[in-house]
Amino acid sequence: MAFLRSVVHALWMLVTVVPWGIIMCVSSLWKRGIPLYWMAVQWLSWAIGGARVLLGIKTRVTGMEHLPTDKLAGAILLVKHQSTFETFLMPTLMPHPLAFVFKKELIYVPFFGWAMARLDMIHIDRSQRAQAFNKVVNQGRKLLAQGIWIIMFPEGTRIPRGQKGTYKSGGTRLACETGVPVIPVAVTSAKVWPRKAFIKRPGVVDVSIGPAIPSVGRKPDELMREVEAWIESEMRRLDPEAYRDSPPLQAAPEVH
């Protein structure tokens, strides 16, 4: 049954992404920026709605009160990455437009990538690290000034359930450069939508949004260790079964 439901959902995604991608590309000829972004979020909401109806995947969100409320308040979301699900989900939850930092190869994916290329996102060439980070800072500063939040996955790739990747400091370096807070987010999507798996299963994905952490006066590596400690501790609280055999976490660094 799970296989059949996954097939139907995959067909739903395919059938909807083709006209959506075409409409986005055509609309971008006269519409850009934030209005075009909210058009993109409409399709993402269809993808999440399809997962709820066809796959039985529900979401439970806590911590929305931790998000900045000012219209032009900047923020950098640093999110646990376990599957494609949170990539689709996060823009549907956030009150501000989001700009993803992603590898430029994704813009060549038919329809979906073409549409992404028309949005105010930050696509980088990972083979040119120094230039890539400079691009992230320059574009990120402009987007944050417009009230657009930056979203990054600090582990860099999707991590299997119950495991921890290497947290890279690009997100906290950007925060320290721009002076905006970072917001850690834990997501348990791999319980129902495993990494690189075609078959999805019904269940609840928990999304826990942590308190904003100021970046002013902080060092990027130290700040990332605090973010990592919060996310990984929260992951163990939300999905204790997955971490039953995992080594204990190191304590979060003290800030003086």
N, C-alpha and C positions, 0 to 999 in steps of 0.2 A: 504494500500500500504506500509506503514511504517513497518507493521508487516511482510509482505512478504519479503521485502528487508532485514529485520533483520534476518529472517530465512536463507535466501540465504547467508548472510555474516557469520552467525554462522557455516553453512556448509562449507564455504570456509576456515574458521579458522580451523575447525576440519580436513578437508581433507589435509590441508597443514602442520599442526603441527605434525601429526603422522610421516610421512617420515622425516620431519626436525628433530624431536627429535631423531629418530633412527640414522640419518646421523651424528648429533652432537655427540652422545654418541660413535659411532664407530670411528669418526674422532679424538676424544679426546684421543684415544689410542696412537696416534703418534703426535698429534698437540695440543698444549695448549697455554695459554696466549692470547696475542693480536690477532694473526691470527684466533684463534677459536672464539674470540669475534666478529670479523667482519663477520664471517659466521653466527653468531646468529643475527646480525643486518640485514642480508639479509632477514630472515624470518619476522622480525619486519617491514621491509619496505613493504613486501607483505601484512601484516595485515593492515598497514596504507593505502597502495594503494587500497586494497579491500574496506576499509571504504570510500575512496574517490569515487571509481567507483560504488560500490554497494549501499552505504548508502547516498551518496551525501555530505559527511563530508569533508570540506576543511580546511586547516590551513593557518593562517596569522601570520607570525613571525616578531617581531621587537626586536631590541636591540642586534643583533648578534655582533655588533661592541664592545660591552662591554666585550666579552669573551677574556681571555688572549690569546696572539698569540704565545708565546714561546712554543717550542715543549715539553719541560719538565716542563712548568709552572703548578703548582698545583692549584686546585680549588675545592670547595665544593658547589654543586648546592642544594639550598633549594627551593623546588617546592610546589606550591599549589596543593593539591590532591583532585580532584572531581570525577574521574572515572578511569577505566583501560586504557583509551585512552592515557593519558600522559605517562603511564608506557611504552607503546609501542612506543610512538612518540619521547621521548627525546633522546634515543640513535641514532635515524635516523637523528637528527638535529645537534648533537654535533660533533666537529672536533676531539675530543679526545675520547678514550674508557671510558666508565662509569662503575663504580662498585656500584651496589645497596646495600643498607643495608636493609635486609628483615628478617622476622621471618622464622626460619628453617623449619617450617611445609610445606612451599611452595615447598621445594625440593622433596617432596613425591607426588606431582601432576604428574600423568602419562604424559610422553613425554615432556611437557613444563618444569615441575619441574626437571625432570631428566637431561634435557639439561642445565638448569640453574646451577645445581649442579656441572657441569663440567667447569664452567667459574670461573674467579677470582672475585667472589662476596663475600659479607660479610653477612653470615646468622647467626643469633643470637638466643639464647634462652631467650625470654623476661621474663621468670620466675626467671632468675638469673641476676639481673640488673647490679651489680657491675662487675661480670665476663664478661657480655655482652659488657659493655662499654670498658673494658680493651681490649677485642678482637677487637672492632671497632677501637680503637686507634692504636693497634699494627699492624693490617692488613692494616688499612688506611694509616699509615705512609709509609709502604712498597709500597703500590699501588701508592700513590702520588709521590713517588720518581721515579716511572717508567713512569710518565706522564699520569697516569690513574686518572680521576676525580671521586670523590665520589658524589653520588646523594642520597639525603634523602628527605623524606616528613615530615616536622617538626610537622604537626598535627597528624601524626601517622596512620591515616586511611582516607578513602574517606569521604569528607564532602559534604552534600547536597548544591545545588546551593543557593547562597545568605546567607549562614551561615559561621560561623568562628569556627574552633575547638580550642583546647588548644595547643598552640605552645610550644613544648618541646625543651630544650636547648641542646640535644645530638649533633646536627650538629654544633652548635657554640662552644660547648666544644671541639669537635674534631678539629675545626679550630684553636681555641686558643692553643691547645696542639701542633699542627703541624705548626702554623704560616702561613697558606695559607689563601687567601681571601675567603669569601662566596659570592655567586651570587644568589640573590633572583629571583624567576621566578613565574610569575602569569599566570594561565591557566584557560580558561573559558569552559572547556570540558563538563561540566554538562548541558550546553545549548542544546547539541545535543546527549550526551551519559550520561544520568543521572546515579547516583550512584545506583548500584544493579538492574538496569533496563535492561530488555531484548530488548525492542523496542527502537531503535535509530532513530533519525530524521535528515534530511539534514540541513546543516547550516555551519557556519564558527566558528572554534575554534581559538581564539586569544591566542598567546603565547608571553608574554612580558618579555624580559630578562633585569634585572636591572643592574646598575653599580656594579662592584665588590666592596665589602666592606672589607677593611683591618681588620685583626683579631689581629695583633700584639699590645700588650699593652691594649687589651680590656678584659672585663669580659664577660663570656658566656651569662649570663642572660640579661645584657644590650645590647649585640650585637644581641641577638635573638629578643628583643623588637624592635630594629631598622629594622630587617628583617621583622618581623610581620607587622610593621607599613607600610613598603613599599609595601609588597604583598597585604595587605588588602585594602590599598588606591588605588593601581593599579587595583585590582579586581572591585572596585566601578567605576572606570573610564571606564574599558572595558565592564562591564555588569551592567550599572546603574539600569536597570529595576529590576534585581534580588535583589538589595539592597535598594529599594525604602522605605521600612518600617523598615530598620535596624537602630539601634542606631548609633549616630556619633562616629567616631573613636577618640581615644585619640591621642594627638600629639606625634610624635616620640621623643625619648629622645635626649637631647642635649649632644654632646660629647665635653669634655673639655680637 
